[in-house]
């Protein structure tokens, strides 16, 4: 008998080993995120082929491991999103701004993601979809299905000019109340919850339907080496402008599929089952007939089945939905304490609802109906940490250089011992990024990998750097004189420039996409570009309390061009400002390309009202007629002028003129010029002549000048030369390729009037003469990253020499590499 058992075990183990080996061999070796630039279309097509092959060979059985991973906790400035993953497939629930960045930082693989479930169609829940979908396309995902309230299909149609998804199909499923999403992993029931009917007033003239035009410009034609049209072809939009704002939200009741119990080899021996294919049939729940005619039931030789745990996602945005939540409770009742089977009682209920709604008696009544064993997970502002560890790590490092220029970010870890007295009876559980909720097997909540701040660890990392202490001491000696001369508090110096995003294309762990905040006076500020996640950057930099004053002081937003990384943070910022200020919120001056109006109008009509939050001023109008009228009085500036620059169509540079001040005393006239994205451009030089500060993009290093030309960007030297030509007093470099996640590659020492911008860096006029002194210490701080860039440059040089040598030796035939 023991010999037979050994044979059976060997048979089963070998079979499992083959499956694991086969899956490993079949798995495409594609990174979850593009490390530099989007992949070549040929690579995307190959990734899709590999992924389809793997999908066809996966056994469609109920998975043995299923977990929920918190991607975004819903803390102030952070998205609320949850990743459900098994050993076969993945699902994402909600995708607010910043989800892509968190997924990148915490290595959340997206290559098996096929379904995204949205509880609402507001920007707070869908703002991260463009970035996530672009990333999924790059890793070879052939298609994705969006589930949620009506309107999701219109989102990507509206963004088709600046979010290009040619290699991935995006579909929107029609989620009817009685429909069920069903696959081999789970069954998911949609529960639509409606808002109480409201009286709609059409008296507001701003709500009248306007004739709107659509922009057919190809903003990426230059990357395809096609000649871009100098002017957009403007046609009347065939768009349904009927008002359709959010009237319902969707809750999801998820139940995993039945998983058969573990096969007992001892019981198989007792029943006379011999090694072979019969074992697999019994394991998968099939009864078998032996050669002697005996019928062996699968249930007789297996352990107890796992009937499939239940977990629920709920999102009630306001008390206007609470009445229908009560009316729809019959949909939740089978999984509450009244469940007929204990296994049907919900294991987890994940609450996207805001805290103020959860504190309502009606909502607490809903929560109290669940079993005492149900864990209620909060994904809202009750959590205090956003999960962006890398931003804090590099800020602690930079803070050692100067605590004023690089202040520590204003957020902290969750306090799990803190109880909220208004909802403590409901056993509400806080969460953070990388909190794991084990669904199968039932292991409860796992916080061992949770994203937490560890300042002592970050500072210890600097201790082991060989030359950093020396470089830091030298820097501090040079800055001693500056510190002794500064007698005016920084908060009383204007202008102050805060860099909120200094990376290009896509966000990475340490550099978010473009955004620069210019404080022009105590009560006025202007934002230059507004990439995804800008509102969150403001909250983390200033802290929740000071951020409210910043949003109140924000009088204008300037958008340089319509690439996604420069304006997709606009809606979140407008909505955050409106939410904080309420009835005191004032319209903001939106200075942007005219072509943005179609996107703004469509979102306003079909998703959420935003037209009351801004007044549009067209960039092109300020080329010949700078803004000097009464509209600049509240902005803290005296003039705003623009020029066209050499990038995609409708790209602009801008120059702001203002008076500096300290302690309220007026000082010299200051001119700040911002390039946006551009190649070297004479019009920008003319616009910025005599600038006090030039903020210029420096996307690529000098050796990549040919690539920079194709992408219509500038190299480091080209950006510096632009400053020289216009006579700028100081030049600050920004918009670095994500190749240079920490520091750009500059071989020589910086000139005295140059500075390198980092996220969460604040500079005043007094800081500008000293920024170049930081470079040796920065280089010592990021020595490993710098050496890695040097190695890559060396490889590029060697490759270039080989290609040129091959061309010289065989002049008749071109190199096959070319």
C-alpha positions in Angstrom: 0.0 0.0 0.0 2.8 2.4 0.9 4.5 1.7 -2.5 1.2 2.5 -4.3 0.8 5.7 -2.3 4.3 6.8 -3.3 3.5 6.1 -6.9 0.3 8.1 -6.7 2.0 11.0 -5.0 4.8 10.9 -7.6 2.2 10.9 -10.3 0.3 13.9 -8.9 3.5 15.9 -8.0 5.0 15.3 -11.5 1.8 16.4 -13.1 1.7 19.6 -11.1 5.4 20.2 -11.7 4.8 19.9 -15.5 2.0 22.5 -15.3 4.1 25.0 -13.3 7.1 24.5 -15.6 4.9 24.8 -18.7 3.3 28.0 -17.5 6.7 29.5 -16.6 8.0 28.7 -20.1 4.9 30.1 -21.7 4.8 33.3 -19.8 5.9 36.3 -21.9 8.9 38.1 -20.5 7.5 41.6 -20.8 7.9 44.2 -18.1 4.7 45.5 -16.5 5.7 49.1 -17.3 7.8 50.7 -20.0 11.0 51.8 -18.3 11.7 54.6 -20.8 9.6 55.1 -23.8 6.6 53.2 -25.2 7.4 49.9 -26.9 7.7 49.5 -30.6 4.5 48.3 -32.2 6.2 45.1 -33.4 7.2 44.3 -29.8 3.6 45.0 -28.7 2.2 42.6 -31.3 4.7 39.9 -30.2 3.7 40.4 -26.6 0.0 40.0 -27.5 0.7 36.7 -29.4 2.6 35.3 -26.4 -0.1 36.4 -24.1 -2.9 34.8 -26.1 -0.9 31.5 -26.3 -0.6 31.5 -22.5 -4.2 32.3 -22.0 -5.3 29.3 -24.2 -3.1 26.9 -22.3 -4.2 27.9 -18.8 -6.5 25.4 -17.2 -9.8 27.1 -16.6 -10.3 25.8 -13.0 -11.2 27.8 -10.0 -7.8 29.2 -8.7 -6.5 28.1 -5.3 -5.0 31.5 -4.5 -7.0 34.7 -4.7 -6.0 37.9 -3.0 -7.1 41.5 -2.9 -4.3 44.0 -3.0 -4.8 47.7 -2.0 -3.2 49.8 -4.7 -4.5 53.2 -3.6 -5.9 53.7 -0.1 -8.0 56.8 -0.9 -5.8 58.9 1.5 -5.8 62.7 0.8 -4.2 63.2 -2.6 -4.2 59.4 -3.4 -6.6 57.3 -5.5 -8.8 54.5 -4.1 -8.2 51.3 -6.1 -8.1 47.6 -5.5 -6.4 44.8 -7.5 -7.8 41.3 -7.4 -5.4 38.7 -8.5 -5.2 35.0 -8.8 -2.6 32.7 -10.3 -4.4 33.0 -13.7 -5.9 36.5 -14.2 -6.3 40.0 -12.7 -9.1 42.5 -12.1 -9.0 46.2 -11.1 -11.6 48.0 -9.1 -11.6 51.7 -9.7 -8.7 53.7 -11.3 -8.3 57.2 -10.0 -5.5 59.6 -10.9 -2.2 58.2 -9.7 -3.1 54.5 -9.9 -0.5 54.0 -12.7 2.2 55.6 -10.7 1.4 53.5 -7.6 1.2 50.3 -9.6 4.6 51.1 -11.2 6.2 51.8 -7.8 4.9 48.7 -6.2 5.5 46.4 -9.2 1.9 45.5 -9.7 1.9 43.5 -13.0 -0.7 44.5 -15.5 -0.1 42.0 -18.2 -3.0 39.7 -17.2 -5.5 42.5 -16.6 -8.5 42.2 -18.8 -11.4 43.7 -16.8 -11.7 47.0 -14.9 -14.7 47.6 -12.8 -15.7 51.2 -12.0 -18.2 52.1 -9.2 -18.8 55.6 -10.7 -18.0 57.6 -13.8 -16.6 60.6 -12.0 -13.0 61.6 -12.6 -12.2 60.6 -9.0 -12.7 57.0 -10.1 -11.8 57.0 -13.8 -9.0 59.6 -14.0 -6.3 57.0 -14.1 -7.7 55.0 -16.9 -5.8 56.7 -19.7 -2.4 56.1 -18.1 -3.3 52.5 -17.1 -4.5 51.7 -20.6 -1.4 53.1 -22.3 0.7 51.0 -20.0 -1.4 47.9 -20.6 -1.0 48.5 -24.4 2.8 48.6 -24.1 3.0 45.3 -22.3 0.9 43.5 -24.9 -2.6 43.4 -23.5 -4.8 43.0 -26.6 -8.1 44.2 -25.1 -9.7 45.4 -21.9 -13.3 45.6 -20.9 -14.6 48.4 -18.7 -17.6 47.7 -16.4 -19.6 50.4 -14.7 -22.3 53.0 -15.0 -23.2 54.3 -18.5 -20.8 56.5 -20.4 -17.4 54.7 -20.1 -17.4 54.1 -23.8 -17.4 57.8 -24.5 -14.3 58.5 -22.4 -11.7 57.2 -24.8 -13.6 58.5 -27.8 -13.3 62.0 -26.4 -9.5 61.5 -25.6 -8.6 59.8 -28.9 -6.4 62.7 -30.0 -4.1 62.7 -27.0 -4.5 59.1 -25.7 -3.5 56.9 -28.6 -4.6 53.2 -28.2 -4.1 51.7 -31.6 -2.8 48.3 -30.4 -5.3 47.6 -27.7 -9.1 47.4 -27.9 -11.1 49.1 -25.2 -14.7 48.0 -24.8 -17.4 49.1 -22.3 -19.7 46.4 -21.0 -23.4 47.2 -20.6 -24.0 46.6 -16.9 -27.7 46.0 -16.5 -29.0 45.6 -12.9 -29.8 41.9 -13.3 -26.7 41.0 -15.3 -23.9 38.9 -13.9 -20.3 38.9 -14.9 -19.1 35.2 -14.9 -15.8 33.5 -15.6 -13.8 30.6 -14.2 -12.6 32.7 -11.2 -15.8 34.4 -9.9 -19.4 35.4 -10.4 -19.9 39.2 -10.0 -23.3 40.7 -9.6 -24.0 44.4 -10.5 -26.2 46.4 -8.1 -27.2 49.8 -9.4 -28.0 52.4 -6.7 -29.7 55.5 -7.8 -29.7 59.1 -6.5 -32.9 60.6 -5.4 -34.5 62.6 -8.2 -33.6 66.3 -8.2 -35.3 69.2 -9.8 -33.2 70.5 -12.7 -33.2 74.2 -13.5 -32.4 75.4 -17.0 -32.3 79.0 -16.1 -28.5 79.2 -16.0 -27.4 80.5 -19.3 -24.1 78.6 -19.0 -26.0 75.3 -19.2 -27.3 76.1 -22.7 -26.1 73.7 -25.4 -23.4 75.4 -27.5 -22.2 74.6 -31.0 -18.9 73.0 -30.3 -16.1 72.1 -32.7 -13.9 69.0 -32.7 -10.1 69.0 -33.3 -8.8 66.5 -35.8 -5.2 67.3 -35.3 -2.8 64.4 -35.0 -0.6 65.4 -32.1 1.8 62.6 -32.6 2.4 62.8 -36.3 6.0 64.0 -35.8 6.8 60.7 -34.0 5.7 58.8 -37.1 7.9 60.9 -39.3 5.0 62.3 -41.1 4.5 66.0 -41.8 2.0 67.4 -39.3 -0.5 69.8 -40.6 0.3 73.3 -39.5 -3.4 73.9 -38.7 -6.0 71.6 -37.3 -8.9 70.6 -39.5 -11.9 71.9 -37.5 -15.3 70.3 -38.2 -18.6 70.5 -36.5 -18.7 67.7 -34.0 -21.4 65.0 -34.4 -21.6 64.6 -30.7 -24.6 64.0 -28.4 -24.5 67.1 -26.2 -27.4 66.0 -24.1 -26.7 66.5 -20.4 -26.0 63.2 -18.7 -24.6 63.6 -15.3 -24.1 60.9 -12.7 -27.4 59.5 -11.5 -26.4 56.1 -10.4 -23.5 54.1 -9.0 -22.7 50.4 -9.1 -21.9 48.1 -6.3 -20.3 44.7 -7.0 -21.0 41.5 -5.1 -18.3 39.0 -5.9 -18.4 35.3 -5.1 -15.5 33.0 -6.0 -16.3 29.8 -7.9 -16.5 26.5 -6.1 -13.1 24.9 -5.6 -13.0 21.2 -5.1 -11.4 19.8 -2.0 -7.9 18.3 -2.0 -7.7 14.8 -3.4 -6.9 12.2 -0.7 -4.5 9.6 -2.0 -5.2 7.3 0.9 -8.9 7.3 0.1 -8.1 6.6 -3.6 -6.0 3.6 -2.6 -8.9 2.4 -0.4 -11.3 2.7 -3.3 -8.9 0.8 -5.7 -8.0 3.7 -7.9 -4.7 3.1 -9.7 -2.2 5.7 -10.9 -3.1 7.4 -14.2 -5.6 9.8 -15.7 -8.4 8.8 -13.3 -6.7 10.9 -10.6 -7.1 14.1 -12.6 -10.7 13.3 -13.2 -11.4 12.8 -9.5 -9.5 15.9 -8.6 -11.6 18.0 -10.9 -14.9 16.7 -9.4 -15.7 14.0 -11.9 -16.9 10.5 -10.8 -15.1 7.6 -12.5 -15.8 3.9 -13.2 -13.0 1.4 -12.5 -12.3 -1.6 -14.7 -14.2 -3.8 -12.3 -17.3 -1.7 -12.7 -17.0 0.1 -9.3 -18.1 3.7 -9.4 -15.9 6.0 -7.4 -17.5 9.3 -6.5 -15.2 12.3 -6.5 -16.8 13.6 -3.3 -15.8 10.4 -1.5 -12.1 10.8 -2.2 -11.7 14.6 -1.7 -11.5 16.8 1.3 -14.2 19.5 2.0 -15.0 21.8 -1.0 -14.5 25.5 -0.7 -17.9 27.0 -1.7 -16.3 30.4 -2.6 -16.0 33.4 -0.3 -18.0 36.6 -0.9 -16.6 40.1 -1.0 -18.4 43.4 -1.9 -17.4 46.8 -3.3 -19.6 49.7 -2.3 -19.4 53.4 -3.2 -22.1 55.8 -2.0 -20.9 59.4 -2.9 -23.5 61.3 -1.0 -26.6 60.9 1.3 -28.8 61.4 -1.8 -28.1 57.7 -2.6 -28.9 56.3 0.9 -32.6 55.9 0.4 -32.1 53.6 -2.6 -29.3 51.8 -0.8 -32.0 50.9 1.8 -34.4 49.9 -0.9 -31.8 47.7 -2.6 -30.7 45.9 0.6 -32.5 42.7 -0.6 -29.6 42.3 -3.0 -27.1 42.3 -0.1 -29.2 40.4 2.4 -28.1 36.9 1.2 -24.5 37.9 2.2 -25.3 39.6 5.5 -25.8 38.1 8.9 -29.1 36.7 7.6 -27.3 34.4 5.1 -28.7 30.9 5.0 -25.2 29.4 4.8 -22.3 30.7 6.9 -20.0 30.5 3.9 -22.2 33.1 2.1 -21.6 35.7 4.8 -19.4 38.4 3.2 -15.7 38.1 4.1 -14.9 41.7 3.2 -16.8 44.8 2.3 -14.6 47.4 0.7 -16.0 50.9 1.1 -15.0 53.6 -1.4 -17.7 55.9 0.2 -16.4 59.1 1.8 -16.1 59.2 5.5 -18.9 61.8 5.9 -21.3 59.4 4.2 -20.2 56.4 6.3 -21.0 58.4 9.4 -24.6 58.8 8.5 -27.0 56.6 10.5 -28.5 55.1 7.4 -25.1 53.9 6.2 -24.2 52.6 9.7 -27.4 50.6 9.6 -26.3 49.1 6.3 -22.9 48.1 7.8 -24.5 46.7 11.0 -26.5 44.2 9.0 -23.4 42.2 8.1 -22.0 39.5 10.3 -19.6 40.2 13.1 -17.0 38.2 11.1 -17.2 40.6 8.1 -14.3 43.0 7.8 -15.1 46.5 6.6 -12.2 48.0 4.7 -12.1 51.8 4.3 -10.7 53.3 1.2 -11.2 57.0 1.9 -9.7 60.0 3.8 -9.7 58.0 7.1 -6.3 56.7 5.8 -3.4 59.1 6.1 -0.6 57.7 3.9 -0.8 57.8 0.1 1.6 54.9 -0.6 4.2 56.9 -2.6 7.2 55.7 -0.6 9.8 56.6 -3.3 8.8 60.3 -3.2 9.4 60.4 0.5 12.7 58.5 0.3 14.3 60.9 -2.2 12.8 63.9 -0.3 14.5 62.8 2.9 17.8 62.5 0.9 17.4 65.9 -0.7 16.4 67.4 2.6 19.9 66.8 3.9 21.2 69.2 1.3 18.8 72.0 2.2 15.7 71.8 4.4 14.1 74.9 2.8 14.5 74.1 -0.8 13.6 70.4 -0.3 11.1 70.4 2.6 9.8 67.0 3.9 6.4 66.0 2.6 3.4 66.5 4.9 1.9 63.1 5.4 2.5 60.2 7.8 1.8 56.5 8.3 -1.7 55.2 9.2 -2.3 55.0 13.0 -3.9 51.6 13.3 -4.4 52.2 17.0 -6.5 55.3 16.5 -10.2 54.8 16.7 -12.8 57.0 15.0 -15.5 57.3 17.7 -18.3 57.8 15.1 -17.9 54.5 13.4 -15.9 52.3 15.7 -18.8 50.0 16.4 -18.6 48.9 12.8 -15.0 47.5 13.1 -13.8 49.8 10.3 -10.3 48.8 9.0 -7.8 51.3 7.7 -5.6 50.3 4.8 -2.5 51.4 2.9 -0.9 50.4 -0.4 0.2 46.8 -0.5 -2.2 45.8 2.3 -3.3 42.2 1.3 -6.7 40.8 2.0 -6.4 37.0 1.6 -9.6 35.6 0.1 -8.5 32.1 -0.7 -7.1 30.5 1.4 -8.7 32.5 4.2 -5.7 34.0 5.9 -7.2 37.4 6.9 -5.4 40.7 6.4 -1.7 40.7 5.8 0.3 44.0 6.5 3.8 42.5 6.3 4.4 44.1 2.8 2.4 47.3 3.5 3.8 50.6 2.3 5.0 52.5 5.3 7.4 55.4 5.9 10.7 54.6 7.5 12.8 57.8 7.7 15.7 56.2 9.7 16.1 53.7 6.8 16.3 56.5 4.2 18.9 58.4 6.2 20.9 55.3 6.8 21.1 54.8 3.0 23.1 58.0 2.8 25.6 56.8 5.4 27.0 54.1 3.2 27.7 56.3 0.3 31.5 56.7 0.0 31.8 60.4 -1.0 28.5 61.9 0.1 29.6 63.1 3.5 32.6 65.0 2.0 30.4 66.5 -0.7 27.8 67.5 1.8 30.3 69.2 4.1 31.7 71.1 1.2 28.2 72.2 0.1 27.3 73.4 3.6 30.5 75.4 3.9 29.6 77.2 0.7 26.1 77.9 1.8 27.0 79.2 5.2 27.3 82.8 4.0 23.9 82.6 2.2 22.2 81.3 5.4 23.7 84.2 7.5 22.4 86.8 5.0 18.8 85.5 4.8 16.7 87.4 7.4 13.3 87.4 5.6 11.1 84.3 6.1 10.6 82.3 2.9 6.8 82.6 3.2 7.2 86.3 2.8 9.3 86.1 -0.4 7.7 86.4 -3.8 7.8 84.9 -6.4 8.3 81.4 -5.1 8.5 78.5 -7.6 7.4 75.0 -6.5 8.2 72.1 -8.9 5.4 69.5 -8.6 6.2 67.4 -11.6 9.6 67.3 -13.5 9.4 64.1 -15.6 8.2 63.5 -19.1 5.7 61.2 -20.8 4.7 59.0 -17.9 5.2 59.3 -14.2 7.7 57.2 -12.4 8.5 56.7 -8.7 10.4 59.9 -8.1 9.3 62.3 -10.9 5.7 63.0 -11.7 4.6 64.6 -15.0 4.7 68.3 -15.7 3.4 70.8 -13.2 5.0 74.0 -11.7 3.3 76.2 -9.2 4.4 79.9 -9.1 3.4 81.9 -6.0 3.1 85.4 -7.2 1.8 87.0 -4.0 0.5 86.0 -0.6 -3.0 85.4 -2.1 -2.2 84.5 -5.7 -0.6 81.7 -7.6 -0.4 80.4 -11.2 0.0 76.8 -12.3 2.2 76.1 -15.3 0.9 72.8 -16.8 -1.2 70.3 -14.9 -0.2 66.6 -15.5 -2.0 63.7 -13.9 -1.7 63.7 -10.1 -0.9 67.4 -9.7 -3.7 67.9 -7.1 -2.2 65.1 -5.0 1.3 66.5 -5.3 0.0 69.8 -3.8 -1.7 68.0 -0.9 1.5 66.1 -0.1 3.8 69.0 -0.4 1.8 71.5 1.6 -0.3 69.2 3.9 -4.0 69.1 4.0 -4.5 72.3 5.9 -2.1 74.5 3.9 -3.2 73.0 0.7 -6.6 74.6 1.2 -5.0 78.0 1.2 -3.0 77.1 -1.9 -6.1 76.0 -3.8 -7.8 79.2 -2.7 -4.9 81.3 -4.0 -4.8 79.5 -7.3 -6.0 82.1 -9.9 -4.9 80.7 -13.2 -3.8 77.4 -14.9 -1.7 77.6 -18.0 -1.6 74.5 -20.4 1.3 74.6 -22.8 0.0 71.9 -25.2 -2.4 69.0 -25.4 -0.2 66.0 -24.8 -1.7 63.9 -22.0 1.2 64.4 -19.5 0.6 68.2 -19.5 -3.2 68.4 -18.8 -4.8 65.2 -17.6 -4.6 66.5 -14.0 -6.9 69.4 -14.7 -10.3 67.9 -13.7 -9.0 66.5 -10.4 -7.5 69.9 -9.5 -10.7 71.8 -10.4 -12.8 69.4 -8.4 -10.5 69.3 -5.4 -10.6 73.1 -5.4 -14.4 73.2 -5.6 -14.8 70.5 -2.9 -12.5 72.4 -0.4 -13.9 75.9 -1.1 -17.6 75.0 -1.7 -19.7 78.1 -2.3 -16.6 80.3 -2.0 -15.0 78.7 -5.0 -14.2 81.3 -7.8 -13.7 80.6 -11.5 -10.1 80.0 -12.4 -8.5 81.5 -15.5 -7.6 78.6 -17.8 -5.1 79.7 -20.4 -4.9 76.8 -22.9 -4.9 75.9 -26.6 -8.4 76.5 -28.1 -8.6 72.8 -29.0 -9.0 71.8 -25.4 -12.6 73.2 -25.5 -14.0 70.0 -27.1 -12.7 67.8 -24.4 -13.8 70.1 -21.7 -17.3 70.5 -23.2 -17.8 66.8 -23.7 -16.8 65.9 -20.2 -19.0 68.7 -18.8 -22.0 67.4 -20.8 -21.6 63.6 -20.5 -19.8 63.1 -17.2 -19.6 65.9 -14.6 -20.3 69.6 -14.7 -17.0 71.6 -14.8 -17.9 74.7 -16.8 -18.6 76.8 -13.7 -15.0 76.2 -12.5 -13.1 78.0 -15.3 -13.0 80.7 -17.9 -11.0 79.8 -21.1 -8.5 82.2 -22.6 -6.9 80.9 -25.8 -3.1 80.7 -25.9 -3.0 81.9 -29.5 -4.7 85.1 -28.6 -1.8 86.1 -26.3 0.8 85.8 -29.0 0.1 89.2 -30.6 -1.9 90.7 -27.7 -0.4 89.8 -24.3 -2.8 89.8 -21.3 -2.5 93.1 -19.5 -6.1 94.0 -18.8 -8.2 93.7 -15.5 -8.0 89.9 -15.7 -4.4 89.9 -14.5 -5.1 92.1 -11.4 -5.9 89.1 -9.2 -3.1 87.0 -10.6 -0.2 88.9 -9.0 1.3 89.5 -12.4 1.5 92.5 -14.8 1.6 90.6 -18.1 1.2 87.2 -19.7 2.5 86.6 -23.2 2.8 83.5 -25.3 4.6 82.3 -28.4 4.3 79.2 -30.6 7.1 76.7 -30.1 8.4 73.7 -32.1 6.7 70.6 -30.7 3.3 69.1 -31.6 0.7 71.4 -33.2 -0.7 74.1 -30.9 2.3 74.1 -28.6 3.1 77.3 -26.8 5.7 78.9 -24.5 4.8 81.5 -22.0 6.3 84.5 -20.2 5.0 86.0 -16.9 6.0 89.4 -15.7 5.5 90.4 -12.1 6.9 92.5 -9.3 9.0 90.7 -6.6 8.3 91.4 -3.0 9.7 90.7 0.5 7.7 91.4 3.7 5.1 93.1 1.5 7.7 95.6 0.2 7.8 95.8 -3.7 11.1 94.9 -5.3 12.5 94.5 -8.8 10.5 93.4 -11.9 10.8 89.6 -12.5 10.2 87.8 -15.7 9.6 84.0 -15.7 9.6 82.2 -19.0 8.4 78.6 -19.4 9.2 76.7 -22.5 6.7 73.9 -22.3 7.8 71.1 -24.6 9.9 72.3 -27.6 13.0 71.9 -29.7 15.3 74.9 -29.8 13.0 77.8 -30.9 13.9 81.3 -31.9 10.4 82.6 -31.1 10.8 81.4 -27.5 14.2 83.2 -27.4 12.5 86.4 -28.5 9.7 86.0 -26.0 12.0 85.4 -23.1 14.6 88.1 -23.7 15.9 89.5 -20.4 14.2 86.8 -18.3 15.0 86.5 -14.7 14.2 82.8 -14.8 14.0 80.5 -17.8 12.4 77.1 -17.0 13.2 75.0 -20.0 12.6 71.4 -20.8 15.8 69.2 -21.1 14.3 65.9 -22.0 17.4 64.1 -23.3 21.1 64.0 -22.9 23.3 65.5 -25.6 24.3 62.1 -27.2 20.6 61.5 -28.0 20.2 64.7 -30.1 18.9 62.8 -33.1 16.2 61.1 -31.0 15.4 64.5 -29.4 15.0 66.0 -32.9 12.5 63.2 -33.9 10.5 63.7 -30.7 10.8 67.5 -31.0 12.4 67.9 -27.6 15.6 69.6 -26.4 18.8 68.2 -25.1 20.5 69.5 -22.0 23.0 71.6 -23.9 20.3 72.9 -26.2 18.2 74.1 -23.3 21.2 75.8 -21.7 22.0 77.5 -25.0 18.4 78.8 -25.2 19.0 80.5 -21.9 22.2 82.1 -23.1 20.6 83.4 -26.3 17.7 85.1 -24.5 20.0 86.5 -21.8 18.2 84.7 -19.0 19.8 85.4 -15.6 19.1 81.9 -14.4 18.1 78.7 -16.2 16.3 75.8 -14.5 16.1 72.5 -16.3 13.1 70.2 -16.1 11.0 67.7 -18.0 13.6 65.0 -17.9 13.2 61.7 -19.7 12.3 58.9 -17.3 15.7 57.4 -18.3 17.0 60.0 -15.8 14.7 59.1 -12.9 16.9 60.7 -10.3 19.4 63.0 -11.9 20.3 63.9 -15.5 23.6 63.0 -17.0 25.8 66.1 -17.1 29.6 65.4 -17.4 30.9 68.8 -16.4 30.2 71.1 -13.5 27.1 73.3 -13.7 27.6 76.9 -14.6 26.7 79.3 -11.8 23.4 80.3 -13.3 22.0 76.8 -13.8 19.9 74.6 -11.7 18.3 71.1 -11.9 14.7 70.8 -10.9 13.3 68.0 -8.7 9.8 67.2 -7.7 8.8 68.9 -4.4 11.5 71.5 -4.8 10.8 75.2 -3.8 13.0 78.0 -4.9 13.0 81.8 -4.2 15.0 84.5 -6.0 17.6 84.3 -3.2 18.1 80.5 -3.8 18.9 80.9 -7.5 22.6 81.9 -7.3 23.4 78.8 -5.2 21.6 76.0 -7.1 24.6 75.1 -9.2 26.6 74.4 -6.0 24.3 71.4 -5.3 25.4 69.3 -8.3 28.5 67.6 -6.8 26.5 66.6 -3.7 23.6 65.4 -5.9 26.1 63.4 -8.0 27.5 61.8 -4.9 24.0 61.1 -3.5 22.9 59.3 -6.7 26.2 57.8 -7.6 24.9 54.3 -8.5 22.3 55.9 -10.9 24.9 58.1 -12.4 27.3 55.2 -13.0 24.5 53.2 -14.6 23.9 56.1 -17.0 27.6 56.3 -17.8 27.6 52.5 -18.6 24.6 53.0 -20.9 26.3 55.9 -22.7 29.5 53.8 -23.1 27.5 51.0 -24.7 25.8 53.4 -27.1 29.2 54.8 -28.1 30.6 51.3 -28.7 27.5 50.4 -30.8 27.9 53.6 -32.8 31.6 52.8 -33.5 30.7 49.3 -34.6 28.0 50.5 -37.0 30.3 53.2 -38.4 33.2 50.7 -38.8 30.9 48.2 -40.5 29.8 50.8 -42.9 33.4 51.8 -43.8 34.5 48.3 -44.4 31.6 47.3 -46.6 30.7 50.4 -48.6 28.8 48.5 -51.3 26.1 47.2 -49.0 24.6 49.0 -46.0 24.8 47.6 -42.6 21.9 45.2 -41.9 21.5 46.9 -38.5 20.7 50.1 -40.3 
